[in-house]
């Protein structure tokens, strides 16, 4: 690929819709923007900013989708972005985990084997050691101060937390 050429697994995008309550993660030289609220509806689109090309892109072969949401969290490992929680237009809160695989451009709903947190918004989440998603606090109708973890990827060296 020569400099200035869009990679084959992306297509050009003018720019994303105006939004708030969305998330952003970085993978390589791309910023992935997911979901949010545009003032009228919850969004489930994925927009990508290429820092090298200084242009907006979208996946050309994306498979699957997840329900639109805002006030969710997103974290990234080297292989994928993980989206947790949020709320939709009907004020339904979510406690699901979805994985977007960067290379395959596929959405997959992940099953959490540990205790699952209540459906919530206004929480925070982080990835530890490229394998554990931790979710802290938030609001599920009540203010929360709890901590949950879910394994999202197998460690490369076989070590456990």
C-alpha positions as CSV (number, residue, x, y, z in Angstrom):
1,X,0.0,0.0,0.0
2,X,1.4,3.3,-1.0
3,X,1.2,6.3,1.4
4,X,-2.1,8.1,1.0
5,X,-4.0,5.1,-0.2
6,X,-7.0,3.7,1.8
7,X,-6.3,0.2,3.1
8,X,-8.5,-2.4,1.3
9,X,-10.5,-3.4,4.4
10,X,-11.8,0.2,4.7
11,X,-13.8,2.7,2.6
12,X,-13.8,6.5,2.8
13,X,-16.3,8.3,5.1
14,X,-17.0,12.0,4.9
15,X,-17.1,12.4,8.7
16,X,-19.1,10.8,11.5
17,X,-22.5,12.2,12.6
18,X,-22.5,14.7,15.4
19,X,-22.8,12.8,18.7
20,X,-22.2,12.6,22.4
21,X,-22.0,9.8,24.9
22,X,-19.9,7.8,22.4
23,X,-16.6,6.0,23.0
24,X,-13.2,6.0,21.3
25,X,-10.4,3.5,21.4
26,X,-7.0,3.4,19.6
27,X,-5.6,0.4,17.7
28,X,-2.4,0.9,15.8
29,X,-2.8,4.2,14.0
30,X,-6.6,4.1,14.0
31,X,-9.1,5.7,16.3
32,X,-12.4,3.7,16.5
33,X,-15.5,5.8,17.4
34,X,-18.6,3.8,18.4
35,X,-22.2,4.6,19.2
36,X,-23.5,7.6,21.1
37,X,-26.5,9.9,20.9
38,X,-27.2,12.4,18.1
39,X,-30.0,14.3,19.9
40,X,-32.7,12.1,18.3
41,X,-31.5,8.5,18.4
42,X,-28.9,6.2,19.8
43,X,-26.3,5.2,17.3
44,X,-24.6,1.9,16.6
45,X,-22.2,3.0,13.8
46,X,-18.5,2.6,13.8
47,X,-16.3,5.3,12.4
48,X,-12.6,5.1,12.1
49,X,-10.0,8.0,12.0
50,X,-6.7,7.1,10.3
51,X,-4.0,9.2,11.9
52,X,-1.6,8.5,9.0
53,X,-4.0,9.5,6.3
54,X,-5.7,12.2,8.4
55,X,-9.1,10.9,7.1
56,X,-12.3,9.2,8.2
57,X,-13.0,5.6,7.2
58,X,-15.5,2.9,7.9
59,X,-15.1,-0.9,7.7
60,X,-15.7,-2.3,4.2
61,X,-16.6,-5.8,5.2
62,X,-18.1,-5.5,8.8
63,X,-20.2,-8.5,9.9
64,X,-22.8,-8.3,12.7
65,X,-23.9,-5.3,14.7
66,X,-25.0,-4.4,18.2
67,X,-27.9,-2.4,19.4
68,X,-27.4,1.4,19.4
69,X,-26.3,2.9,22.8
70,X,-24.7,5.8,24.5
71,X,-23.1,6.2,28.0
72,X,-21.4,2.9,27.5
73,X,-17.7,2.1,27.8
74,X,-15.3,0.7,25.3
75,X,-11.8,-0.7,25.8
76,X,-9.3,-2.3,23.5
77,X,-6.8,-5.1,23.4
78,X,-4.4,-5.6,20.6
79,X,-6.9,-7.7,18.7
80,X,-10.3,-6.2,19.6
81,X,-12.5,-3.5,21.1
82,X,-14.9,-4.5,23.9
83,X,-18.1,-2.5,24.5
84,X,-20.0,-2.8,27.8
85,X,-23.3,-1.4,29.0
86,X,-25.0,1.8,28.1
87,X,-28.5,2.9,27.4
88,X,-30.7,3.1,24.3
89,X,-33.5,5.4,23.1
90,X,-36.2,3.5,25.1
91,X,-34.0,4.0,28.2
92,X,-33.2,0.3,28.4
93,X,-29.8,-0.2,30.1
94,X,-27.4,-2.9,29.0
95,X,-25.1,-5.3,30.8
96,X,-23.8,-7.1,27.7
97,X,-20.2,-7.3,26.4
98,X,-19.6,-7.1,22.7
99,X,-16.3,-7.7,20.9
100,X,-15.3,-6.0,17.6
101,X,-12.4,-7.9,16.1
102,X,-10.2,-5.3,14.4
103,X,-8.8,-7.7,11.7
104,X,-11.9,-9.7,11.0
105,X,-14.2,-6.7,11.3
106,X,-16.8,-8.8,13.1
107,X,-19.1,-8.1,16.1
108,X,-19.6,-11.0,18.6
109,X,-21.5,-11.0,21.8
110,X,-19.3,-12.3,24.6
111,X,-20.6,-14.5,27.4
112,X,-19.3,-13.4,30.8
113,X,-18.6,-16.4,33.0
114,X,-18.0,-14.5,36.2
115,X,-20.8,-12.7,38.1
116,X,-22.3,-10.3,35.6
117,X,-22.9,-6.6,36.7
118,X,-26.3,-5.1,36.5
119,X,-27.3,-3.2,33.4
120,X,-25.8,0.3,33.8
121,X,-24.5,3.6,32.5
122,X,-22.0,6.2,33.8
123,X,-19.6,3.4,34.7
124,X,-15.9,3.1,33.8
125,X,-14.0,0.1,32.4
126,X,-10.4,-0.8,31.7
127,X,-8.6,-3.8,30.2
128,X,-5.8,-5.4,32.2
129,X,-3.0,-7.5,30.6
130,X,-4.9,-7.6,27.3
131,X,-7.3,-10.2,28.8
132,X,-9.4,-8.9,31.7
133,X,-12.2,-6.3,31.4
134,X,-12.9,-4.6,34.7
135,X,-16.1,-2.6,35.2
136,X,-16.4,-0.2,38.1
137,X,-19.4,1.8,39.5
138,X,-22.0,3.5,37.5
139,X,-25.8,3.9,37.7
140,X,-28.4,1.2,37.3
141,X,-31.3,3.1,38.9
142,X,-29.0,3.4,42.0
143,X,-25.5,4.8,42.3
144,X,-23.0,1.8,42.2
145,X,-19.6,1.4,43.8
146,X,-18.9,-2.2,42.7
147,X,-16.2,-3.9,40.7
148,X,-16.7,-6.7,38.2
149,X,-14.3,-8.5,35.9
150,X,-14.7,-10.7,32.8
151,X,-12.1,-12.6,30.9
152,X,-12.1,-11.3,27.3
153,X,-9.0,-12.9,25.8
154,X,-6.6,-15.7,26.6
155,X,-3.2,-14.6,27.7
156,X,-0.4,-15.2,25.2
157,X,1.9,-16.7,27.8
158,X,-0.7,-18.8,29.6
159,X,-0.3,-16.9,32.9
160,X,-3.3,-16.2,35.1
161,X,-4.1,-13.0,36.9
